[in-house]
C-alpha cells in the first residue's frame, strides 16, 4: 500500500496527479461571518472563480479545500475539525479575513478560536473583508504550490540587513492617501433642554434624586435595596417598560453597575425620554431584586445578564440556569477577569 502511494506521489503518474489536483479544487466554504459575502462574490459571474479550477462544494466528503470565511467560534471549531478530518487527502485549508488570522475585530472575544490551532493552514488571506481578487490570488498560490511543491507568499517584502546575516522583512507602507474628511467628533457636549430639566424636577419630587445627562436623558442612582421601590414609583409616574438591562463590570472597584433603561409607550410627554435607573452591587455578592414582575420586558434581559455576568436577579425564575449560552460554555464570559480555557486540537 505504502509503495503504491509513493509511486502515485513521485512516480511517472505524479505529474498527472498534480495536474488533476491543481484543476480540481472543490472548496467547502465554512461561512461563519461576513467574509462569506466576498467568497460568494469571487465565485459569482463577475469574477467566476470556476474558470481558475475551483468550484464551491457543499459536502465535506468530496472536498479537498476548506475556505474558512472569517471568525471561528468555539462551536464552529468542532465543525471545522470534523470537516477537515472527513476530507480525503490531499487536503488544504485557506483562511480568509483578519478574524481568522488573529481574531480581527473580535480579538478579545470570549468565544473566538484561532483556526490555525484547530487545523493546519496552507494560506492566510488578509483583509477585513478580504477582497474577491485576494481570495482568487490565494487559490492561485495554492495551485502553484500543488504544481511546484513549493509554498510561496504572493507578496515578497523588501528585506533589511540587521547584521550577522539576519534579514528582516520591511512591511510596505499603505498606498492609501489620508482622507481630507474631518475626523469623527466624539464627546459632543450634550445640552439638556428646559423640558428635560422640568421633568427631572418632577421625578425628584417623588424622593428620587435625578441627574439630567442630556436632552431627554435622565439618570437616577439608587441603593440596591431601594431599586424595587424606585421602579414602582417610576411606573406610577408613567414609565411602563424596560428597554434594556445592562451590567457594567468594574473589577478594580470590586463592583457591578446594573442599569435599567426605562421608557414609556403610554404617556405622550415621556415617549422620547430614556431614564437610566441604576445601582451598584459588590462583585462578591452580585444579588438584587428582579424588576421582571413590575416591568415584564426586563425578564428576558435579566436572564441574559445572568448568563453573561452571573448577577442574580432574585425573583426571576430563570436564575441558576443557562438561557442563551450553550450548556458547556464556561461561566460568565463577559466578566472582565474571564479567561478562556485553552483548547488544543492539534497533536
Ligand atoms: S475579517 Fe472582517 S469581513 Fe471578514 S469575517 Fe472578520 S469582520 Fe467580517
Boltz pocket constraint, residues with backbone or C-beta under 6 A from the ligand:
constraints:
  - pocket:
      binder: B
      contacts: [[A, 33], [A, 34], [A, 35], [A, 36], [A, 69], [A, 70], [A, 71], [A, 96], [A, 97], [A, 98], [A, 99], [A, 100], [A, 104], [A, 105], [A, 127], [A, 128], [A, 129], [A, 130]]
      max_distance: 6.0
